[in-house]
Amino acid sequence: QAQLVESGGGLVQPGGSLRLSCVASGFPFTWYPLNWYRQAPGKEREWVATIHSSGFSTNYAPSVKGRFTISRDNAKKTGYLQMNGLKPEDTAVYSCNADIVWGQGTQVTVSS
């Protein structure tokens, strides 16, 4: 069964950092780009970042560029999203996606 499982979310103060993980199983993770999305309450899902299957190319939404870093370890079938300089507007459920597989999401709350 193809699956992605996120972890690492939580409550953090503005300016803080979190590192999200996304562990894949049941499908050829290394074949596909990995995407991170987020959805805030009452808002549509928003694309955050993408990393190529090789890990050598990345893209970011303007709202997170320079603060977030996407990476992957194909040997571990795991993707990561390092989030620094967090702002209250980053509060959302963060989900990873590869091909047609989606994780269940992990909550990130930025608040003092």
ROTORPA-535159 format. One record per atom (N, C-alpha, C): atom name; y, z negated, x negated. Coordinates in Angstrom, 3 decimals, always signed. Layout:
N
+----+----------+----------+----------+
|  a |    north |       up |     east |
+----+----------+----------+----------+
| CA |        Y |        Z |        X |
...
+----+----------+----------+----------+
//
This chain:
112
+----+----------+----------+----------+
|  a |    north |       up |     east |
+----+----------+----------+----------+
|  N |   -1.193 |   +0.000 |   -0.836 |
| CA |   +0.000 |   +0.000 |   +0.000 |
|  C |   +1.246 |   +0.000 |   -0.873 |
|  N |   +2.090 |   +0.990 |   -0.661 |
| CA |   +3.320 |   +1.080 |   -1.440 |
|  C |   +4.264 |   -0.050 |   -1.069 |
|  N |   +4.841 |   -0.689 |   -2.082 |
| CA |   +5.654 |   -1.860 |   -1.811 |
|  C |   +6.703 |   -2.058 |   -2.900 |
|  N |   +7.873 |   -2.541 |   -2.493 |
| CA |   +8.915 |   -2.998 |   -3.388 |
|  C |   +9.308 |   -4.401 |   -2.946 |
|  N |   +9.391 |   -5.313 |   -3.883 |
| CA |   +9.728 |   -6.698 |   -3.560 |
|  C |  +10.895 |   -7.144 |   -4.427 |
|  N |  +12.000 |   -7.487 |   -3.752 |
| CA |  +13.198 |   -7.955 |   -4.461 |
|  C |  +13.188 |   -9.473 |   -4.594 |
|  N |  +13.891 |   -9.936 |   -5.597 |
| CA |  +14.111 |  -11.369 |   -5.788 |
|  C |  +15.377 |  -11.555 |   -6.613 |
|  N |  +15.847 |  -12.792 |   -6.665 |
| CA |  +16.995 |  -13.108 |   -7.505 |
|  C |  +18.298 |  -13.335 |   -6.774 |
|  N |  +18.287 |  -13.155 |   -5.480 |
| CA |  +19.509 |  -13.396 |   -4.728 |
|  C |  +19.817 |  -14.881 |   -4.615 |
|  N |  +20.982 |  -15.183 |   -4.064 |
| CA |  +21.355 |  -16.578 |   -3.894 |
|  C |  +22.839 |  -16.732 |   -3.646 |
|  N |  +23.288 |  -17.972 |   -3.739 |
| CA |  +24.705 |  -18.308 |   -3.551 |
|  C |  +25.354 |  -18.475 |   -4.918 |
|  N |  +26.475 |  -17.810 |   -5.117 |
| CA |  +27.171 |  -17.890 |   -6.392 |
|  C |  +28.672 |  -17.930 |   -6.134 |
|  N |  +29.394 |  -18.580 |   -7.025 |
| CA |  +30.852 |  -18.643 |   -6.884 |
|  C |  +31.491 |  -17.338 |   -7.345 |
|  N |  +32.666 |  -17.050 |   -6.845 |
| CA |  +33.381 |  -15.860 |   -7.319 |
|  C |  +33.516 |  -15.868 |   -8.834 |
|  N |  +33.286 |  -14.716 |   -9.430 |
| CA |  +33.306 |  -14.607 |  -10.873 |
|  C |  +31.966 |  -14.841 |  -11.524 |
|  N |  +31.007 |  -15.311 |  -10.767 |
| CA |  +29.690 |  -15.600 |  -11.297 |
|  C |  +28.811 |  -14.377 |  -11.436 |
|  N |  +27.564 |  -14.630 |  -11.839 |
| CA |  +26.610 |  -13.553 |  -12.096 |
|  C |  +25.271 |  -13.844 |  -11.435 |
|  N |  +24.583 |  -12.760 |  -11.094 |
| CA |  +23.204 |  -12.829 |  -10.620 |
|  C |  +22.466 |  -11.628 |  -11.167 |
|  N |  +21.160 |  -11.789 |  -11.320 |
| CA |  +20.310 |  -10.667 |  -11.712 |
|  C |  +19.217 |  -10.504 |  -10.673 |
|  N |  +19.231 |   -9.358 |  -10.009 |
| CA |  +18.215 |   -9.043 |   -9.020 |
|  C |  +17.072 |   -8.290 |   -9.676 |
|  N |  +15.867 |   -8.547 |   -9.191 |
| CA |  +14.686 |   -7.829 |   -9.660 |
|  C |  +14.026 |   -7.119 |   -8.489 |
|  N |  +13.313 |   -6.052 |   -8.800 |
| CA |  +12.631 |   -5.244 |   -7.789 |
|  C |  +11.300 |   -4.818 |   -8.387 |
|  N |  +10.216 |   -5.392 |   -7.891 |
| CA |   +8.885 |   -5.134 |   -8.442 |
|  C |   +8.137 |   -4.168 |   -7.544 |
|  N |   +7.613 |   -3.105 |   -8.141 |
| CA |   +6.915 |   -2.060 |   -7.398 |
|  C |   +5.406 |   -2.196 |   -7.528 |
|  N |   +4.712 |   -1.761 |   -6.483 |
| CA |   +3.260 |   -1.697 |   -6.512 |
|  C |   +2.787 |   -0.661 |   -5.513 |
|  N |   +1.611 |   -0.097 |   -5.766 |
| CA |   +0.977 |   +0.793 |   -4.808 |
|  C |   +1.467 |   +2.223 |   -4.783 |
|  N |   +2.353 |   +2.594 |   -5.720 |
| CA |   +2.810 |   +3.981 |   -5.792 |
|  C |   +3.311 |   +4.232 |   -7.215 |
|  N |   +3.461 |   +5.519 |   -7.604 |
| CA |   +3.848 |   +5.840 |   -8.978 |
|  C |   +5.334 |   +5.621 |   -9.232 |
|  N |   +5.698 |   +4.378 |   -9.408 |
| CA |   +7.096 |   +3.960 |   -9.581 |
|  C |   +7.810 |   +4.795 |  -10.642 |
|  N |   +7.119 |   +5.102 |  -11.727 |
| CA |   +7.766 |   +5.774 |  -12.850 |
|  C |   +8.149 |   +7.223 |  -12.539 |
|  N |   +7.680 |   +7.756 |  -11.446 |
| CA |   +8.007 |   +9.133 |  -11.086 |
|  C |   +9.411 |   +9.253 |  -10.481 |
|  N |   +9.948 |   +8.174 |   -9.948 |
| CA |  +11.102 |   +8.266 |   -9.063 |
|  C |  +12.339 |   +7.553 |   -9.587 |
|  N |  +13.512 |   +8.085 |   -9.246 |
| CA |  +14.732 |   +7.300 |   -9.455 |
|  C |  +14.650 |   +6.017 |   -8.631 |
|  N |  +15.343 |   +4.996 |   -9.113 |
| CA |  +15.415 |   +3.728 |   -8.398 |
|  C |  +16.841 |   +3.529 |   -7.913 |
|  N |  +16.965 |   +3.170 |   -6.659 |
| CA |  +18.280 |   +2.956 |   -6.061 |
|  C |  +18.417 |   +1.516 |   -5.592 |
|  N |  +19.637 |   +1.030 |   -5.662 |
| CA |  +19.985 |   -0.237 |   -5.027 |
|  C |  +21.014 |   +0.055 |   -3.933 |
|  N |  +20.823 |   -0.581 |   -2.796 |
| CA |  +21.740 |   -0.490 |   -1.681 |
|  C |  +22.108 |   -1.913 |   -1.252 |
|  N |  +23.156 |   -2.016 |   -0.469 |
| CA |  +23.499 |   -3.307 |   +0.115 |
|  C |  +24.056 |   -3.102 |   +1.513 |
|  N |  +23.903 |   -4.122 |   +2.323 |
| CA |  +24.429 |   -4.083 |   +3.681 |
|  C |  +25.028 |   -5.432 |   +4.022 |
|  N |  +26.323 |   -5.415 |   +4.280 |
| CA |  +27.038 |   -6.621 |   +4.679 |
|  C |  +26.987 |   -6.753 |   +6.197 |
|  N |  +27.154 |   -7.959 |   +6.712 |
| CA |  +27.111 |   -8.163 |   +8.160 |
|  C |  +28.125 |   -7.278 |   +8.879 |
|  N |  +27.657 |   -6.564 |   +9.887 |
| CA |  +28.538 |   -5.724 |  +10.674 |
|  C |  +28.954 |   -4.425 |  +10.029 |
|  N |  +28.379 |   -4.126 |   +8.857 |
| CA |  +28.745 |   -2.904 |   +8.149 |
|  C |  +27.517 |   -2.029 |   +7.926 |
|  N |  +27.763 |   -0.762 |   +7.627 |
| CA |  +26.672 |   +0.153 |   +7.343 |
|  C |  +26.130 |   -0.091 |   +5.943 |
|  N |  +24.893 |   +0.343 |   +5.749 |
| CA |  +24.290 |   +0.248 |   +4.423 |
|  C |  +25.106 |   +1.062 |   +3.428 |
|  N |  +25.294 |   +0.508 |   +2.243 |
| CA |  +26.123 |   +1.131 |   +1.212 |
|  C |  +25.299 |   +1.323 |   -0.053 |
|  N |  +25.364 |   +2.523 |   -0.605 |
| CA |  +24.710 |   +2.773 |   -1.882 |
|  C |  +25.452 |   +2.054 |   -2.989 |
|  N |  +24.703 |   +1.439 |   -3.915 |
| CA |  +25.301 |   +0.668 |   -4.997 |
|  C |  +25.110 |   +1.352 |   -6.350 |
|  N |  +23.860 |   +1.714 |   -6.657 |
| CA |  +23.590 |   +2.271 |   -7.986 |
|  C |  +22.252 |   +2.999 |   -7.990 |
|  N |  +22.110 |   +3.921 |   -8.940 |
| CA |  +20.876 |   +4.680 |   -9.140 |
|  C |  +20.573 |   +4.782 |  -10.622 |
|  N |  +19.293 |   +4.701 |  -10.952 |
| CA |  +18.846 |   +4.940 |  -12.316 |
|  C |  +17.746 |   +5.987 |  -12.288 |
|  N |  +17.837 |   +6.952 |  -13.188 |
| CA |  +16.853 |   +8.024 |  -13.283 |
|  C |  +15.475 |   +7.436 |  -13.614 |
|  N |  +14.443 |   +8.208 |  -13.297 |
| CA |  +13.082 |   +7.731 |  -13.551 |
|  C |  +12.859 |   +7.367 |  -15.020 |
|  N |  +13.519 |   +8.092 |  -15.913 |
| CA |  +13.378 |   +7.825 |  -17.345 |
|  C |  +14.174 |   +6.613 |  -17.801 |
|  N |  +15.165 |   +6.239 |  -16.997 |
| CA |  +16.034 |   +5.134 |  -17.372 |
|  C |  +17.231 |   +5.538 |  -18.194 |
|  N |  +17.352 |   +6.838 |  -18.489 |
| CA |  +18.404 |   +7.277 |  -19.391 |
|  C |  +19.690 |   +7.697 |  -18.682 |
|  N |  +19.693 |   +7.725 |  -17.370 |
| CA |  +20.885 |   +8.129 |  -16.641 |
|  C |  +21.119 |   +7.171 |  -15.491 |
|  N |  +22.363 |   +6.752 |  -15.333 |
| CA |  +22.710 |   +5.829 |  -14.265 |
|  C |  +23.977 |   +6.291 |  -13.552 |
|  N |  +24.110 |   +5.870 |  -12.302 |
| CA |  +25.314 |   +6.133 |  -11.525 |
|  C |  +25.642 |   +4.906 |  -10.685 |
|  N |  +26.942 |   +4.713 |  -10.454 |
| CA |  +27.388 |   +3.522 |   -9.739 |
|  C |  +28.423 |   +3.878 |   -8.684 |
|  N |  +28.420 |   +3.096 |   -7.620 |
| CA |  +29.503 |   +3.199 |   -6.655 |
|  C |  +30.792 |   +2.711 |   -7.319 |
|  N |  +31.919 |   +3.301 |   -6.975 |
| CA |  +33.184 |   +2.873 |   -7.592 |
|  C |  +33.462 |   +1.380 |   -7.425 |
|  N |  +33.007 |   +0.815 |   -6.328 |
| CA |  +33.295 |   -0.591 |   -6.048 |
|  C |  +32.589 |   -1.554 |   -7.006 |
|  N |  +31.546 |   -1.087 |   -7.693 |
| CA |  +30.788 |   -1.980 |   -8.583 |
|  C |  +30.794 |   -1.511 |  -10.033 |
|  N |  +31.302 |   -0.324 |  -10.284 |
| CA |  +31.276 |   +0.223 |  -11.648 |
|  C |  +32.045 |   -0.684 |  -12.586 |
|  N |  +31.432 |   -0.976 |  -13.728 |
| CA |  +32.046 |   -1.859 |  -14.703 |
|  C |  +31.670 |   -3.311 |  -14.523 |
|  N |  +31.093 |   -3.651 |  -13.384 |
| CA |  +30.669 |   -5.036 |  -13.120 |
|  C |  +29.149 |   -5.161 |  -12.992 |
|  N |  +28.519 |   -4.131 |  -12.441 |
| CA |  +27.069 |   -4.149 |  -12.216 |
|  C |  +26.390 |   -3.218 |  -13.213 |
|  N |  +25.157 |   -3.572 |  -13.592 |
| CA |  +24.350 |   -2.740 |  -14.480 |
|  C |  +22.948 |   -2.613 |  -13.921 |
|  N |  +22.526 |   -1.373 |  -13.699 |
| CA |  +21.175 |   -1.113 |  -13.220 |
|  C |  +20.290 |   -0.773 |  -14.415 |
|  N |  +19.060 |   -1.247 |  -14.381 |
| CA |  +18.113 |   -0.948 |  -15.462 |
|  C |  +16.699 |   -0.959 |  -14.886 |
|  N |  +15.745 |   -0.558 |  -15.714 |
| CA |  +14.355 |   -0.569 |  -15.277 |
|  C |  +13.447 |   -0.737 |  -16.481 |
|  N |  +12.290 |   -1.308 |  -16.226 |
| CA |  +11.228 |   -1.431 |  -17.221 |
|  C |  +10.000 |   -0.790 |  -16.602 |
|  N |   +9.745 |   +0.441 |  -16.944 |
| CA |   +8.647 |   +1.167 |  -16.308 |
|  C |   +7.286 |   +0.572 |  -16.644 |
|  N |   +7.162 |   -0.026 |  -17.799 |
| CA |   +5.888 |   -0.659 |  -18.160 |
|  C |   +5.574 |   -1.815 |  -17.215 |
|  N |   +6.629 |   -2.469 |  -16.740 |
| CA |   +6.450 |   -3.587 |  -15.815 |
|  C |   +6.626 |   -3.163 |  -14.361 |
|  N |   +6.913 |   -1.873 |  -14.139 |
| CA |   +7.157 |   -1.358 |  -12.785 |
|  C |   +8.220 |   -2.205 |  -12.076 |
|  N |   +9.276 |   -2.481 |  -12.795 |
| CA |  +10.312 |   -3.362 |  -12.286 |
|  C |  +11.689 |   -2.772 |  -12.532 |
|  N |  +12.545 |   -2.902 |  -11.536 |
| CA |  +13.935 |   -2.526 |  -11.676 |
|  C |  +14.808 |   -3.761 |  -11.584 |
|  N |  +16.037 |   -3.624 |  -12.112 |
| CA |  +16.932 |   -4.769 |  -12.150 |
|  C |  +18.345 |   -4.332 |  -11.745 |
|  N |  +19.086 |   -5.291 |  -11.246 |
| CA |  +20.504 |   -5.081 |  -11.013 |
|  C |  +21.217 |   -6.334 |  -11.523 |
|  N |  +21.890 |   -6.200 |  -12.659 |
| CA |  +22.677 |   -7.287 |  -13.217 |
|  C |  +24.070 |   -7.216 |  -12.608 |
|  N |  +24.478 |   -8.288 |  -11.976 |
| CA |  +25.756 |   -8.315 |  -11.280 |
|  C |  +26.656 |   -9.371 |  -11.910 |
|  N |  +27.746 |   -8.922 |  -12.495 |
| CA |  +28.718 |   -9.817 |  -13.117 |
|  C |  +30.048 |   -9.723 |  -12.386 |
|  N |  +30.881 |  -10.702 |  -12.571 |
| CA |  +32.192 |  -10.676 |  -11.934 |
|  C |  +32.116 |  -10.564 |  -10.435 |
|  N |  +31.203 |  -11.297 |   -9.828 |
| CA |  +30.968 |  -11.154 |   -8.393 |
|  C |  +32.189 |  -11.573 |   -7.579 |
|  N |  +32.390 |  -10.861 |   -6.490 |
| CA |  +33.510 |  -11.089 |   -5.583 |
|  C |  +32.974 |  -11.407 |   -4.188 |
|  N |  +33.744 |  -12.065 |   -3.362 |
| CA |  +33.283 |  -12.343 |   -1.988 |
|  C |  +32.867 |  -11.077 |   -1.236 |
|  N |  +33.527 |   -9.974 |   -1.512 |
| CA |  +33.175 |   -8.730 |   -0.834 |
|  C |  +31.851 |   -8.133 |   -1.308 |
|  N |  +31.230 |   -8.724 |   -2.316 |
| CA |  +29.896 |   -8.301 |   -2.730 |
|  C |  +28.808 |   -8.968 |   -1.894 |
|  N |  +29.194 |   -9.896 |   -1.034 |
| CA |  +28.229 |  -10.580 |   -0.178 |
|  C |  +27.515 |   -9.573 |   +0.719 |
|  N |  +26.178 |   -9.562 |   +0.659 |
| CA |  +25.383 |   -8.594 |   +1.410 |
|  C |  +23.905 |   -8.865 |   +1.165 |
|  N |  +23.082 |   -8.179 |   +1.938 |
| CA |  +21.653 |   -8.109 |   +1.632 |
|  C |  +21.453 |   -6.896 |   +0.729 |
|  N |  +20.859 |   -7.131 |   -0.423 |
| CA |  +20.636 |   -6.071 |   -1.414 |
|  C |  +19.177 |   -5.631 |   -1.352 |
|  N |  +18.985 |   -4.310 |   -1.273 |
| CA |  +17.638 |   -3.745 |   -1.179 |
|  C |  +17.448 |   -2.671 |   -2.235 |
|  N |  +16.225 |   -2.574 |   -2.751 |
| CA |  +15.913 |   -1.487 |   -3.670 |
|  C |  +15.081 |   -0.429 |   -2.950 |
|  N |  +15.149 |   +0.770 |   -3.494 |
| CA |  +14.487 |   +1.925 |   -2.868 |
|  C |  +14.019 |   +2.887 |   -3.945 |
|  N |  +12.819 |   +3.414 |   -3.764 |
| CA |  +12.299 |   +4.479 |   -4.610 |
|  C |  +11.472 |   +5.395 |   -3.720 |
|  N |  +11.774 |   +6.692 |   -3.787 |
| CA |  +11.127 |   +7.656 |   -2.884 |
|  C |  +11.345 |   +7.196 |   -1.447 |
|  N |  +10.288 |   +7.000 |   -0.683 |
| CA |  +10.451 |   +6.573 |   +0.712 |
|  C |  +10.153 |   +5.089 |   +0.881 |
|  N |  +10.011 |   +4.391 |   -0.227 |
| CA |   +9.649 |   +2.983 |   -0.188 |
|  C |  +10.903 |   +2.112 |   -0.280 |
|  N |  +10.984 |   +1.119 |   +0.592 |
| CA |  +12.112 |   +0.196 |   +0.637 |
|  C |  +11.609 |   -1.238 |   +0.517 |
|  N |  +12.391 |   -2.057 |   -0.177 |
| CA |  +12.104 |   -3.472 |   -0.199 |
|  C |  +12.665 |   -4.157 |   +1.031 |
|  N |  +12.341 |   -5.438 |   +1.160 |
| CA |  +12.767 |   -6.190 |   +2.345 |
|  C |  +14.183 |   -6.724 |   +2.196 |
|  N |  +14.675 |   -6.746 |   +0.966 |
| CA |  +16.044 |   -7.200 |   +0.729 |
|  C |  +16.120 |   -8.639 |   +0.256 |
|  N |  +17.193 |   -8.935 |   -0.452 |
| CA |  +17.472 |  -10.292 |   -0.909 |
|  C |  +18.954 |  -10.587 |   -0.666 |
|  N |  +19.236 |  -11.760 |   -0.152 |
| CA |  +20.601 |  -12.110 |   +0.230 |
|  C |  +21.411 |  -12.548 |   -0.980 |
|  N |  +22.587 |  -11.984 |   -1.116 |
| CA |  +23.557 |  -12.404 |   -2.126 |
|  C |  +24.800 |  -12.879 |   -1.403 |
|  N |  +25.195 |  -14.106 |   -1.658 |
| CA |  +26.383 |  -14.676 |   -1.040 |
|  C |  +27.332 |  -15.149 |   -2.128 |
|  N |  +28.548 |  -14.636 |   -2.099 |
| CA |  +29.562 |  -14.997 |   -3.085 |
|  C |  +30.643 |  -15.793 |   -2.361 |
|  N |  +30.705 |  -17.074 |   -2.670 |
| CA |  +31.628 |  -17.946 |   -1.958 |
|  C |  +31.906 |  -19.185 |   -2.789 |
|  N |  +33.123 |  -19.702 |   -2.628 |
| CA |  +33.470 |  -20.950 |   -3.303 |
|  C |  +33.234 |  -22.137 |   -2.378 |
+----+----------+----------+----------+
//
